[in-house]
Amino acid sequence: MSQQKRTAFFISDGTGITAGALGQLLAHFPETQFTQIRIPFTDSDAKVDDAQKRIVNARMENGQRPIVIMSIGNQKLRAELKEVDAYYIDLFDSFIEPLGVELQEEPLTRPGVAHSISGAIYSDRMEAINFALGHDDGMTHNGLNQANVILVGVSRSGKTPTSIYLAMQFGIKAANYPLTPEDFERKALPPILEGYIDKIFGLTIQADRLCSLRSERRPNSTYASLDNCRKEITDCENLMKRAGIPWADSTTRSVEELSAIILQKIRQPNT
């Protein structure tokens, strides 16, 4: 059976973060190949009209109804958008408004309300993103005391995307540091991290996957060779064991899964 193709639209009257989160539902259908199109800030009749044209064009090209995952608070604009034929997953119609009926409370519908659901307001998330970008790959030591978590691991083990995801979704200030052959020779963490051991979480990865990732960056190099990847991973895991650092394997885990593991660790009450 050949893989079917569908276009999936993520349409929102804000940034589209919430609609994108709902889009994780698509991962449950691996037999379908999705072309994903994001249309944020759809907050006027003209923008709805433009989105409708793109949905119609996608149906004509694929010969299949597009999937539209939408988060638009304005009821009139929602109804207008749905005038074209597609399969709609509507955050407000399916979840928010029925919950309002149950709670007997009128829900807020302005863009950006969901940004505070996970305990971090929008400005907190932006601050956390700036922190993660500024403390990527050991870029600076300044302000490390403000970090909620410091991710460590060998180069290309998934530290950067996990840091950014923690910042974007949860407002977590995450720094990340690469562990290098020099650290393994000393059998110790970088000196700057020694005062932050309670904030450190490690990432490891299987050697063949690391070899593949590094080969994309530096093909046919010692850095990317399978033997070197195996050695670095073994040395890294031994270092983390000695330091008492918890870690997770990023090989088959998504950033969502890794983040859930990390959040569970850093939010544990002190004992």
JORA-V296884 format. One record per residue. N is the residue number from 0. RES is the residue in one small letter. PSI is psi in whole degrees, -180 to 180 (999 if undefined). Layout:
# JORA-V296884
n->{N;N}
res->{RES;RES}
psi->{PSI;PSI}
This chain:
# JORA-V296884
n->{0;1;2;3;4;5;6;7;8;9;10;11;12;13;14;15;16;17;18;19;20;21;22;23;24;25;26;27;28;29;30;31;32;33;34;35;36;37;38;39;40;41;42;43;44;45;46;47;48;49;50;51;52;53;54;55;56;57;58;59;60;61;62;63;64;65;66;67;68;69;70;71;72;73;74;75;76;77;78;79;80;81;82;83;84;85;86;87;88;89;90;91;92;93;94;95;96;97;98;99;100;101;102;103;104;105;106;107;108;109;110;111;112;113;114;115;116;117;118;119;120;121;122;123;124;125;126;127;128;129;130;131;132;133;134;135;136;137;138;139;140;141;142;143;144;145;146;147;148;149;150;151;152;153;154;155;156;157;158;159;160;161;162;163;164;165;166;167;168;169;170;171;172;173;174;175;176;177;178;179;180;181;182;183;184;185;186;187;188;189;190;191;192;193;194;195;196;197;198;199;200;201;202;203;204;205;206;207;208;209;210;211;212;213;214;215;216;217;218;219;220;221;222;223;224;225;226;227;228;229;230;231;232;233;234;235;236;237;238;239;240;241;242;243;244;245;246;247;248;249;250;251;252;253;254;255;256;257;258;259;260;261;262;263;264;265;266;267;268;269;270}
res->{m;s;q;q;k;r;t;a;f;f;i;s;d;g;t;g;i;t;a;g;a;l;g;q;l;l;a;h;f;p;e;t;q;f;t;q;i;r;i;p;f;t;d;s;d;a;k;v;d;d;a;q;k;r;i;v;n;a;r;m;e;n;g;q;r;p;i;v;i;m;s;i;g;n;q;k;l;r;a;e;l;k;e;v;d;a;y;y;i;d;l;f;d;s;f;i;e;p;l;g;v;e;l;q;e;e;p;l;t;r;p;g;v;a;h;s;i;s;g;a;i;y;s;d;r;m;e;a;i;n;f;a;l;g;h;d;d;g;m;t;h;n;g;l;n;q;a;n;v;i;l;v;g;v;s;r;s;g;k;t;p;t;s;i;y;l;a;m;q;f;g;i;k;a;a;n;y;p;l;t;p;e;d;f;e;r;k;a;l;p;p;i;l;e;g;y;i;d;k;i;f;g;l;t;i;q;a;d;r;l;c;s;l;r;s;e;r;r;p;n;s;t;y;a;s;l;d;n;c;r;k;e;i;t;d;c;e;n;l;m;k;r;a;g;i;p;w;a;d;s;t;t;r;s;v;e;e;l;s;a;i;i;l;q;k;i;r;q;p;n;t}
psi->{125;151;126;155;134;151;131;121;139;105;128;156;1;-141;-22;5;-44;-44;-38;-38;-41;-28;-13;-18;-30;-25;-17;-1;73;-14;-8;133;115;131;117;130;125;132;87;170;40;85;24;164;-40;-40;-34;-42;-41;-42;-40;-44;-39;-36;-45;-44;-39;-39;-40;-37;-42;-24;16;150;131;158;127;112;116;148;86;119;-32;117;-39;-45;-35;-46;-39;-45;-39;5;-18;153;119;171;117;133;105;114;-44;-48;-36;-30;-55;-51;-42;-36;-37;-38;-45;-41;-7;46;137;120;151;142;2;153;142;-7;-41;-14;-21;1;-39;17;7;123;166;-44;-34;-40;-42;-40;-41;-39;-45;-38;-47;-43;-38;-20;30;133;36;28;-37;153;-13;134;12;-27;-18;-11;138;-30;148;114;136;159;173;163;133;27;2;15;-45;-53;-33;-41;-45;-40;-44;-39;-47;-42;-29;-2;25;128;107;123;161;143;133;140;130;167;-32;-40;-39;-35;-39;-16;43;154;159;135;-34;-23;-9;-27;2;28;-33;-15;-5;136;136;153;136;176;153;146;-41;-36;-42;-41;-43;-45;-43;-31;-26;-31;-47;79;145;32;159;-40;-39;-6;149;-41;-43;-39;-44;-45;-46;-41;-44;-47;-40;-47;-38;-40;-44;-36;-47;-37;-9;32;128;150;167;151;123;1;-51;7;141;167;-29;-45;-45;-42;-39;-41;-44;-43;-40;-38;-49;-15;7;137;147;138;999}
